[in-house]
Amino acid sequence: MTNPNNVSLNLSHALEFIDGHALNIPTITLLGENGELHAGVQAPDIDQTTALRIYDTMRFIRLLDERMQAAQRQGRISFYMQCLGEEAAVTASAAALSDQDMIMAQYREQAALRYRGFTLEQFMNQMFSNEKDLGKGRQMPIHYGSNALNYLTISSPLGTQIPQATGYAYGQKLKHIDAKTGELSSQIEAVTICYFGEGAASEGDFHAGLNMAAVHGAPVIFFARNNGYAISTPADEQFKGDGIAARGVGYGIKTIRVDGGDALAVYAATKLARDIASKQGEPVLIESIAYRLGAHSTSDDPSGYRSKEEEAQFRANCPIERFKKWLVKQGWLDLQQDEAEKEQIREEILAALKVAEKVAKPPLEDLITDVYDTPIPSLQKQYDELKAHILANPEAYPTTAGRIK
C-alpha cells in the first residue's frame, strides 16, 4: 500500500483525539543545585580546560552585563540586553561546538561570542558604535557580528535567522553530498546552530525554517531558549502545547528538552545534537528551560508583569553558582583566586568602557560603503543631502560635522 500522505499508518479503531500534552517531554538534568550530580548520573566527557573556559565565560558575561546595564542607565550607551539567568544555556552550548560551526544568534547570546574569543575591546567598540566597531557603527548595541569567529551579525526582527540557518546549513551539507548517489559521502565538517527565544517561535519564520530543515535534511541545531517570557507575555499566553519541543517532534525533527540552568546537561545535549547533525545530515531541536532573571532589555520594566516573589524563587538557583560548586568539588577551581579574578575583570571592563566611549565615531561616508560596489544614484543623493544638512547645522552634530570630508 502506497503512502502518499507521508504519515504513520499505525491504524486504530478507537475514535479518540490526541491530547496536545500527551507527549509529556521530559527535561534532562544532570547537575543538582548543590553542585552534585543526581543519583546514578554520570558527568559528560568534559576536560578541566573546557570546564574552566565555560565558567570564565559565564563569569565575564555576568560582570559585563552588570556594568553595561549601569552604563545605559547613566546615558553612556543607548540600549542593552542581559544574558542574566541563561549564561549556562548559551555558554555550554557554544562550548560543545566546533569553532568552524556557524552561530546564528538572536540578541542574548553574547556569551557564545565571548566563548569563541570576542575581546573586551570588541564588545565595547560595538556598544559605543565607534570607528573601531566591526559593524561600522550601523547597529544598535549588543547586535554583534564577527566574520572571523563565524558569528552572523544579529538582526533585530524576530526569527529572521531561523530560515537563514536552515539555508546556510543545507549549503554546508551540499559540500558533502555524492553527486551520483545523492547520499552523504563524508561527515559534515561544519554545522549551524540557531538560537532564538520561545517568543520568536511564534513567528512564521520559525515554522518555515523548521519544516524546510526537516524536509531537506539541513544539519542545523535549533536552540530554543524558553525563558518564560516574550518581553512581557508569559509562556502560557503564547502557546497551549507542550512547549517548543513538541513542535520539533511535530516536524519530524529529533528533539530534546534540557535544563538550561545546568551547564553539564546543556553541554552533553549539544554535543549529541552536533554529532547527529554532522554524521546524519539532519536537524535537531534543543529546548532549553531557564528563567530570564533580568528585564527583557533596558527598555523594559518586569515589575509590571511579574512579581518579586517569582523572581526570587528562580534567583536562588543561579546557573553560574551551580556550575561553580561542581568545579570546586572537582578540585578545579580555587575560590580565593576566583574572587580576585572577578575584581580584576570588573576593573578591566570599566577601563575598557572609558576608552571606547572616547573613540571617534565612524566617518559619515561609512554609512553607504559595503552596500553596493558603487553607490546607486538614490543612495548617493540621500548621502549628499545628509552631508549638506550636517554641515549647515554643525552645532547640532559636533562629533560629526568636523570630520566630514
Kinemage of the C-alpha trace (Angstrom):
@kinemage 1
@onewidth
@group {chain A} dominant
@subgroup {mainchain}
@vectorlist {calphas} color= white
{ca met a 1} P 0.000 0.000 0.000
{ca thr a 2} L 1.463 3.357 -1.005
{ca asn a 3} L 1.570 6.181 1.496
{ca pro a 4} L 1.459 9.489 -0.414
{ca asn a 5} L 0.459 11.423 2.718
{ca asn a 6} L 3.788 10.712 4.460
{ca val a 7} L 2.159 9.942 7.826
{ca ser a 8} L 2.275 6.945 10.143
{ca leu a 9} L -0.093 4.109 9.134
{ca asn a 10} L -0.374 2.814 12.688
{ca leu a 11} L -4.108 2.068 12.366
{ca ser a 12} L -6.531 2.218 15.291
{ca his a 13} L -10.239 1.573 15.708
{ca ala a 14} L -10.702 3.886 18.703
{ca leu a 15} L -12.283 7.246 17.849
{ca glu a 16} L -10.097 9.428 20.109
{ca phe a 17} L -8.447 12.784 19.659
{ca ile a 18} L -4.785 13.108 20.664
{ca asp a 19} L -4.212 15.445 23.601
{ca gly a 20} L -1.631 18.112 22.782
{ca his a 21} L 0.089 17.433 26.105
{ca ala a 22} L 0.248 13.671 25.652
{ca leu a 23} L 3.921 13.706 24.701
{ca asn a 24} L 4.958 14.903 28.175
{ca ile a 25} L 8.526 15.522 27.013
{ca pro a 26} L 10.988 15.231 29.922
{ca thr a 27} L 13.568 17.869 30.868
{ca ile a 28} L 17.079 16.432 31.028
{ca thr a 29} L 19.133 17.492 34.039
{ca leu a 30} L 22.421 16.126 35.370
{ca leu a 31} L 23.590 18.619 37.973
{ca gly a 32} L 21.733 19.455 41.157
{ca glu a 33} L 21.513 22.923 42.681
{ca asn a 34} L 24.136 21.909 45.244
{ca gly a 35} L 26.715 21.250 42.547
{ca glu a 36} L 26.476 17.469 42.805
{ca leu a 37} L 25.387 15.080 40.083
{ca his a 38} L 21.989 13.493 40.557
{ca ala a 39} L 21.999 9.916 41.818
{ca gly a 40} L 23.006 7.434 39.133
{ca val a 41} L 24.055 10.181 36.706
{ca gln a 42} L 27.429 10.281 35.006
{ca ala a 43} L 29.082 13.560 34.024
{ca pro a 44} L 29.624 14.137 30.300
{ca asp a 45} L 33.111 13.786 28.871
{ca ile a 46} L 34.440 17.258 29.639
{ca asp a 47} L 38.027 18.162 30.497
{ca gln a 48} L 39.205 20.704 33.045
{ca thr a 49} L 40.305 23.245 30.433
{ca thr a 50} L 36.906 23.292 28.730
{ca ala a 51} L 35.018 23.386 32.032
{ca leu a 52} L 37.041 26.339 33.295
{ca arg a 53} L 36.642 28.151 29.983
{ca ile a 54} L 32.876 27.750 30.287
{ca tyr a 55} L 32.980 29.146 33.820
{ca asp a 56} L 35.313 32.007 32.888
{ca thr a 57} L 32.963 32.971 30.060
{ca met a 58} L 29.837 32.894 32.235
{ca arg a 59} L 31.585 34.908 34.933
{ca phe a 60} L 32.799 37.509 32.425
{ca ile a 61} L 29.373 37.921 30.825
{ca arg a 62} L 27.661 38.344 34.204
{ca leu a 63} L 30.113 41.126 35.121
{ca leu a 64} L 29.872 42.724 31.671
{ca asp a 65} L 26.073 42.679 31.870
{ca glu a 66} L 26.115 44.359 35.285
{ca arg a 67} L 28.451 47.129 34.146
{ca met a 68} L 26.769 47.834 30.812
{ca gln a 69} L 23.270 47.807 32.305
{ca ala a 70} L 24.530 50.548 34.623
{ca ala a 71} L 26.204 52.342 31.701
{ca gln a 72} L 22.876 52.504 29.885
{ca arg a 73} L 21.180 53.941 32.959
{ca gln a 74} L 23.936 56.570 33.073
{ca gly a 75} L 23.200 57.522 29.460
{ca arg a 76} L 26.565 56.294 28.177
{ca ile a 77} L 25.066 53.751 25.760
{ca ser a 78} L 21.565 53.729 24.302
{ca phe a 79} L 20.429 50.145 24.868
{ca tyr a 80} L 21.406 46.858 26.494
{ca met a 81} L 20.132 43.302 26.941
{ca gln a 82} L 21.408 40.975 29.646
{ca cys a 83} L 22.022 37.224 29.468
{ca leu a 84} L 21.123 37.041 33.173
{ca gly a 85} L 19.910 33.570 34.167
{ca glu a 86} L 20.744 31.976 30.807
{ca glu a 87} L 24.540 32.052 30.919
{ca ala a 88} L 24.816 28.265 31.246
{ca ala a 89} L 22.460 27.564 28.349
{ca val a 90} L 24.297 29.848 25.942
{ca thr a 91} L 27.894 29.244 27.038
{ca ala a 92} L 27.776 25.470 27.444
{ca ser a 93} L 26.028 25.001 24.094
{ca ala a 94} L 28.686 27.109 22.356
{ca ala a 95} L 31.403 25.095 24.082
{ca ala a 96} L 30.021 21.887 22.576
{ca leu a 97} L 30.536 23.157 19.029
{ca ser a 98} L 33.456 23.286 16.642
{ca asp a 99} L 34.935 26.740 16.045
{ca gln a 100} L 34.066 26.263 12.363
{ca asp a 101} L 30.362 25.864 13.100
{ca met a 102} L 28.230 28.878 12.208
{ca ile a 103} L 26.405 30.652 15.029
{ca met a 104} L 23.201 32.487 14.161
{ca ala a 105} L 22.075 34.232 17.315
{ca gln a 106} L 19.082 36.263 18.406
{ca tyr a 107} L 20.260 39.001 20.776
{ca arg a 108} L 21.008 37.435 24.166
{ca glu a 109} L 23.885 35.167 23.158
{ca gln a 110} L 26.894 37.372 23.871
{ca ala a 111} L 28.312 34.506 25.928
{ca ala a 112} L 28.606 32.339 22.802
{ca leu a 113} L 30.568 35.088 21.084
{ca arg a 114} L 32.820 35.567 24.100
{ca tyr a 115} L 33.500 31.822 24.252
{ca arg a 116} L 34.623 31.993 20.616
{ca gly a 117} L 37.164 34.696 21.501
{ca phe a 118} L 35.477 38.082 21.055
{ca thr a 119} L 37.584 40.539 23.046
{ca leu a 120} L 36.506 43.020 25.688
{ca glu a 121} L 37.633 45.852 23.391
{ca gln a 122} L 35.490 44.484 20.560
{ca phe a 123} L 32.442 44.306 22.822
{ca met a 124} L 32.932 47.911 23.892
{ca asn a 125} L 33.594 49.238 20.392
{ca gln a 126} L 30.343 47.711 19.161
{ca met a 127} L 28.262 49.072 22.029
{ca phe a 128} L 29.650 52.579 21.564
{ca ser a 129} L 29.387 52.380 17.752
{ca asn a 130} L 32.816 53.949 17.367
{ca glu a 131} L 35.182 53.846 14.412
{ca lys a 132} L 36.754 50.593 15.635
{ca asp a 133} L 33.397 48.776 15.621
{ca leu a 134} L 33.408 45.840 13.191
{ca gly a 135} L 29.918 46.859 12.110
{ca lys a 136} L 30.979 50.457 11.398
{ca gly a 137} L 28.503 51.830 13.909
{ca arg a 138} L 25.450 50.757 11.945
{ca gln a 139} L 23.888 48.514 14.578
{ca met a 140} L 22.228 49.002 17.945
{ca pro a 141} L 24.323 47.985 20.977
{ca ile a 142} L 24.585 44.196 21.534
{ca his a 143} L 23.855 43.466 17.858
{ca tyr a 144} L 27.245 41.842 17.391
{ca gly a 145} L 28.770 40.077 14.426
{ca ser a 146} L 32.153 38.573 13.622
{ca asn a 147} L 33.120 37.011 10.324
{ca ala a 148} L 36.378 35.733 11.830
{ca leu a 149} L 34.514 33.885 14.587
{ca asn a 150} L 31.696 32.512 12.383
{ca tyr a 151} L 29.078 34.561 14.206
{ca leu a 152} L 26.437 36.046 11.904
{ca thr a 153} L 25.553 39.681 12.613
{ca ile a 154} L 22.423 39.887 14.731
{ca ser a 155} L 19.196 41.219 13.263
{ca ser a 156} L 16.575 42.881 15.471
{ca pro a 157} L 13.457 41.486 13.738
{ca leu a 158} L 12.488 38.262 15.485
{ca gly a 159} L 13.041 34.917 13.829
{ca thr a 160} L 14.751 36.011 10.621
{ca gln a 161} L 17.806 33.912 11.461
{ca ile a 162} L 15.803 30.664 11.620
{ca pro a 163} L 15.158 30.073 7.886
{ca gln a 164} L 18.552 31.636 7.171
{ca ala a 165} L 20.155 28.996 9.390
{ca thr a 166} L 18.349 26.252 7.517
{ca gly a 167} L 19.554 27.538 4.171
{ca tyr a 168} L 23.116 28.041 5.342
{ca ala a 169} L 23.247 24.594 6.949
{ca tyr a 170} L 21.876 22.995 3.790
{ca gly a 171} L 24.722 24.644 1.915
{ca gln a 172} L 27.161 23.150 4.403
{ca lys a 173} L 25.659 19.733 3.699
{ca leu a 174} L 25.761 20.024 -0.090
{ca lys a 175} L 29.555 20.082 0.030
{ca his a 176} L 29.437 16.501 1.316
{ca ile a 177} L 26.781 15.025 -0.992
{ca asp a 178} L 27.840 12.423 -3.536
{ca ala a 179} L 26.682 13.678 -6.953
{ca lys a 180} L 25.839 10.176 -8.153
{ca thr a 181} L 24.068 8.688 -5.149
{ca gly a 182} L 22.717 11.839 -3.526
{ca glu a 183} L 23.904 10.461 -0.171
{ca leu a 184} L 26.412 11.864 2.303
{ca ser a 185} L 29.902 10.993 1.096
{ca ser a 186} L 31.562 12.029 4.358
{ca gln a 187} L 30.819 13.522 7.744
{ca ile a 188} L 29.759 17.156 7.565
{ca glu a 189} L 32.671 19.244 8.809
{ca ala a 190} L 30.758 22.304 9.981
{ca val a 191} L 27.115 22.683 11.039
{ca thr a 192} L 24.983 25.634 12.123
{ca ile a 193} L 23.441 26.454 15.482
{ca cys a 194} L 20.491 28.824 15.571
{ca tyr a 195} L 19.461 30.478 18.845
{ca phe a 196} L 16.033 32.016 19.435
{ca gly a 197} L 13.569 32.574 22.253
{ca glu a 198} L 10.209 30.929 22.735
{ca gly a 199} L 8.602 34.202 21.658
{ca ala a 200} L 10.394 34.034 18.310
{ca ala a 201} L 8.968 30.531 17.919
{ca ser a 202} L 5.590 32.222 17.436
{ca glu a 203} L 6.852 33.868 14.251
{ca gly a 204} L 6.079 32.355 10.864
{ca asp a 205} L 9.806 32.154 10.106
{ca phe a 206} L 10.118 29.511 12.830
{ca his a 207} L 7.692 27.153 11.121
{ca ala a 208} L 9.092 27.792 7.655
{ca gly a 209} L 12.645 27.227 8.872
{ca leu a 210} L 11.929 24.001 10.758
{ca asn a 211} L 9.828 22.477 8.020
{ca met a 212} L 12.436 23.236 5.367
{ca ala a 213} L 15.211 21.835 7.576
{ca ala a 214} L 13.258 18.632 8.212
{ca val a 215} L 12.312 18.080 4.578
{ca his a 216} L 15.749 18.790 3.136
{ca gly a 217} L 17.797 17.383 5.997
{ca ala a 218} L 19.728 20.531 6.892
{ca pro a 219} L 22.383 19.967 9.606
{ca val a 220} L 21.185 22.764 11.865
{ca ile a 221} L 20.815 22.743 15.643
{ca phe a 222} L 17.774 24.802 16.597
{ca phe a 223} L 18.395 26.036 20.150
{ca ala a 224} L 15.170 27.405 21.623
{ca arg a 225} L 15.700 29.420 24.791
{ca asn a 226} L 12.419 29.086 26.660
{ca asn a 227} L 12.946 31.634 29.424
{ca gly a 228} L 9.315 32.096 30.366
{ca tyr a 229} L 8.570 35.473 28.805
{ca ala a 230} L 8.426 37.040 25.346
{ca ile a 231} L 9.118 40.567 26.631
{ca ser a 232} L 6.048 40.878 28.884
{ca thr a 233} L 3.991 37.965 27.556
{ca pro a 234} L 4.249 34.811 29.728
{ca ala a 235} L 4.614 31.444 28.046
{ca asp a 236} L 1.113 30.306 28.997
{ca glu a 237} L -0.297 33.182 26.934
{ca gln a 238} L 1.935 32.361 23.962
{ca phe a 239} L 1.150 28.714 23.274
{ca lys a 240} L -1.004 25.852 24.512
{ca gly a 241} L 1.074 22.801 23.588
{ca asp a 242} L 3.961 21.176 25.431
{ca gly a 243} L 6.488 23.961 24.990
{ca ile a 244} L 8.642 24.323 21.889
{ca ala a 245} L 9.968 20.759 21.940
{ca ala a 246} L 6.593 19.333 20.901
{ca arg a 247} L 6.791 21.331 17.694
{ca gly a 248} L 10.102 19.735 16.784
{ca val a 249} L 8.507 16.312 17.174
{ca gly a 250} L 5.627 17.516 15.027
{ca tyr a 251} L 8.002 18.436 12.225
{ca gly a 252} L 9.771 15.086 12.419
{ca ile a 253} L 12.922 16.535 13.981
{ca lys a 254} L 14.937 14.777 16.678
{ca thr a 255} L 14.198 16.793 19.808
{ca ile a 256} L 15.415 17.088 23.382
{ca arg a 257} L 14.434 19.338 26.276
{ca val a 258} L 17.164 20.285 28.724
{ca asp a 259} L 17.542 22.171 31.999
{ca gly a 260} L 19.016 25.472 30.801
{ca gly a 261} L 20.458 26.234 34.229
{ca asp a 262} L 22.559 23.056 34.132
{ca ala a 263} L 25.761 23.666 32.152
{ca leu a 264} L 26.661 19.970 32.104
{ca ala a 265} L 23.274 18.902 30.736
{ca val a 266} L 23.337 21.606 28.056
{ca tyr a 267} L 26.896 20.675 27.060
{ca ala a 268} L 26.039 16.967 26.800
{ca ala a 269} L 22.824 17.594 24.839
{ca thr a 270} L 24.501 19.942 22.377
{ca lys a 271} L 27.429 17.573 21.866
{ca leu a 272} L 24.982 14.822 20.971
{ca ala a 273} L 22.948 17.169 18.766
{ca arg a 274} L 26.045 18.194 16.836
{ca asp a 275} L 27.010 14.538 16.397
{ca ile a 276} L 23.599 13.798 14.875
{ca ala a 277} L 23.648 16.858 12.621
{ca ser a 278} L 27.163 16.249 11.304
{ca lys a 279} L 27.011 12.470 10.878
{ca gln a 280} L 23.407 12.003 9.799
{ca gly a 281} L 22.932 15.307 7.994
{ca glu a 282} L 19.668 16.287 9.656
{ca pro a 283} L 18.302 18.969 12.007
{ca val a 284} L 17.971 18.710 15.787
{ca leu a 285} L 15.900 20.824 18.173
{ca ile a 286} L 17.019 21.598 21.723
{ca glu a 287} L 14.613 23.376 24.049
{ca ser a 288} L 16.387 25.000 26.990
{ca ile a 289} L 14.218 25.625 30.052
{ca ala a 290} L 15.603 28.525 32.070
{ca tyr a 291} L 14.373 31.801 33.548
{ca arg a 292} L 15.128 35.318 32.395
{ca leu a 293} L 16.244 36.827 35.691
{ca gly a 294} L 16.545 40.356 34.331
{ca ala a 295} L 14.316 42.600 32.288
{ca his a 296} L 13.801 41.850 28.612
{ca ser a 297} L 16.004 44.873 27.877
{ca thr a 298} L 16.822 48.257 29.348
{ca ser a 299} L 13.574 49.460 27.747
{ca asp a 300} L 11.526 47.047 29.860
{ca asp a 301} L 10.249 47.041 33.456
{ca pro a 302} L 9.379 43.460 34.508
{ca ser a 303} L 7.665 44.621 37.708
{ca gly a 304} L 4.657 45.395 35.540
{ca tyr a 305} L 4.024 41.756 34.652
{ca arg a 306} L 5.703 39.504 37.237
{ca ser a 307} L 6.194 39.547 40.978
{ca lys a 308} L 9.346 39.951 43.053
{ca glu a 309} L 8.467 36.656 44.748
{ca glu a 310} L 8.560 34.842 41.414
{ca glu a 311} L 11.937 36.348 40.559
{ca ala a 312} L 13.360 35.454 43.982
{ca gln a 313} L 12.270 31.844 43.537
{ca phe a 314} L 14.463 31.466 40.459
{ca arg a 315} L 17.254 33.831 41.521
{ca ala a 316} L 18.198 31.374 44.267
{ca asn a 317} L 19.181 28.823 41.595
{ca cys a 318} L 21.910 30.749 39.800
{ca pro a 319} L 23.361 28.736 36.874
{ca ile a 320} L 26.838 30.163 37.434
{ca glu a 321} L 26.911 29.276 41.134
{ca arg a 322} L 25.569 25.823 40.352
{ca phe a 323} L 28.399 25.081 37.930
{ca lys a 324} L 30.927 26.790 40.213
{ca lys a 325} L 30.052 24.402 43.051
{ca trp a 326} L 30.648 21.446 40.745
{ca leu a 327} L 34.041 22.830 39.706
{ca val a 328} L 35.045 23.256 43.339
{ca lys a 329} L 34.051 19.647 44.078
{ca gln a 330} L 36.298 18.531 41.203
{ca gly a 331} L 39.186 20.474 42.700
{ca trp a 332} L 39.364 22.581 39.535
{ca leu a 333} L 38.533 25.993 40.996
{ca asp a 334} L 40.158 27.967 43.811
{ca leu a 335} L 37.564 30.239 45.458
{ca gln a 336} L 40.055 32.824 46.703
{ca gln a 337} L 41.605 33.151 43.260
{ca asp a 338} L 38.137 33.316 41.730
{ca glu a 339} L 37.186 36.338 43.847
{ca ala a 340} L 40.441 38.106 42.976
{ca glu a 341} L 39.892 37.472 39.266
{ca lys a 342} L 36.343 38.816 39.432
{ca glu a 343} L 37.569 42.095 40.885
{ca gln a 344} L 40.239 42.328 38.201
{ca ile a 345} L 37.652 41.731 35.454
{ca arg a 346} L 35.435 44.485 36.884
{ca glu a 347} L 38.352 46.909 36.702
{ca glu a 348} L 39.222 45.846 33.152
{ca ile a 349} L 35.613 46.290 31.992
{ca leu a 350} L 35.372 49.775 33.466
{ca ala a 351} L 38.731 50.768 31.972
{ca ala a 352} L 37.728 49.465 28.522
{ca leu a 353} L 34.430 51.336 28.742
{ca lys a 354} L 36.212 54.621 29.459
{ca val a 355} L 38.498 54.112 26.470
{ca ala a 356} L 35.804 53.060 23.986
{ca glu a 357} L 33.433 55.939 24.749
{ca lys a 358} L 36.160 58.427 23.793
{ca val a 359} L 36.994 56.807 20.444
{ca ala a 360} L 35.714 58.826 17.484
{ca lys a 361} L 32.572 57.832 15.619
{ca pro a 362} L 32.910 56.228 12.162
{ca pro a 363} L 33.297 58.596 9.188
{ca leu a 364} L 29.952 59.637 7.740
{ca glu a 365} L 30.767 58.034 4.378
{ca asp a 366} L 30.866 54.634 6.088
{ca leu a 367} L 27.076 54.770 6.069
{ca ile a 368} L 26.973 53.845 2.376
{ca thr a 369} L 30.123 51.757 1.923
{ca asp a 370} L 29.884 47.966 1.611
{ca val a 371} L 26.251 48.239 0.482
{ca tyr a 372} L 26.869 48.382 -3.273
{ca asp a 373} L 30.164 48.217 -5.166
{ca thr a 374} L 29.330 51.719 -6.373
{ca pro a 375} L 26.567 53.595 -4.515
{ca ile a 376} L 23.422 53.776 -6.650
{ca pro a 377} L 22.162 57.311 -7.529
{ca ser a 378} L 19.305 57.319 -4.995
{ca leu a 379} L 21.630 56.272 -2.160
{ca gln a 380} L 24.261 58.815 -3.162
{ca lys a 381} L 21.572 61.518 -3.286
{ca gln a 382} L 20.436 60.688 0.263
{ca tyr a 383} L 24.029 60.798 1.479
{ca asp a 384} L 24.700 64.173 -0.178
{ca glu a 385} L 21.548 65.630 1.382
{ca leu a 386} L 22.533 64.334 4.828
{ca lys a 387} L 26.030 65.727 4.441
{ca ala a 388} L 24.688 69.149 3.459
{ca his a 389} L 22.274 69.139 6.410
{ca ile a 390} L 25.023 68.339 8.932
{ca leu a 391} L 27.387 70.975 7.527
{ca ala a 392} L 24.595 73.528 7.704
{ca asn a 393} L 23.938 72.705 11.375
{ca pro a 394} L 27.364 71.971 12.918
{ca glu a 395} L 26.235 72.915 16.427
{ca ala a 396} L 23.744 70.034 16.369
{ca tyr a 397} L 26.315 67.500 15.157
{ca pro a 398} L 29.574 68.451 16.935
{ca thr a 399} L 31.141 64.980 16.715
{ca thr a 400} L 30.369 64.552 13.023
{ca ala a 401} L 30.498 67.907 11.256
{ca gly a 402} L 34.221 68.389 11.808
{ca arg a 403} L 35.065 65.027 10.297
{ca ile a 404} L 33.119 65.218 7.048
{ca lys a 405} L 35.335 65.129 4.002
